[in-house]
Amino acid sequence: MDAGEITILVAVITLVVMIGAYFLSKNRRVHIGIMGGVIAFDLMIPVYLLLTRDWYTRLIEREDILTFGVWMHFFVVLVLYVLYLFQIITALKILKKEDADGIARNEHRAQAKGIILIRAFVIFTGALLYDPEYIL
Ligand code: HEM
């Protein structure tokens, strides 16, 4: 297995762990710990890929930046980050007990399904783009 395949495998494992934490939402410590960890992982992945892949050759010299796949992947990542922001805002409302009417909890629960779906798409489109040629 090369570095790229391991990265995809680790990402899939974190998705499975996230689905586990989704069902363990009543256990706040476990839920917040795992979700916080997965969100941090997702924020670090672009930095890791930037440092360990020859993105300049691929995106600029070979003009991959003009392809549909790259943009599709980029936009699902963007959507995921925005959903994370909303998820954290609703979580803080629940934690600060500013949610007597239950609206924040309802939003948190609804967004949760979107996050899992979009995160699966991020990993899938990322895996489609994978090319061992560009590993540094
Ligand atoms: C750092 C991020 C997050 C924090 C701080 C957080 C925090 C919380 C808190 C405090 C609750 C209420 C738990 C209780 O009933 O006592 C909750 C519920 C829940 N969370 Fe999160 N959460 C986060 C991210 C996520 C993510 C990413 C997902 C989905 C992938 C998710 C899915 C859920 C679900 C389904 C519930 C149950 C809602 C309900 O009881 O109606 N959470 N979360």
Boltz pocket constraint, residues with backbone or C-beta under 6 A from the ligand:
constraints:
  - pocket:
      binder: B
      contacts: [[A, 18], [A, 21], [A, 22], [A, 25], [A, 26], [A, 28], [A, 31], [A, 32], [A, 35], [A, 36], [A, 39], [A, 87], [A, 88], [A, 91], [A, 92], [A, 94], [A, 95], [A, 105], [A, 106], [A, 108], [A, 109], [A, 111], [A, 112], [A, 113], [A, 115], [A, 116]]
      max_distance: 6.0
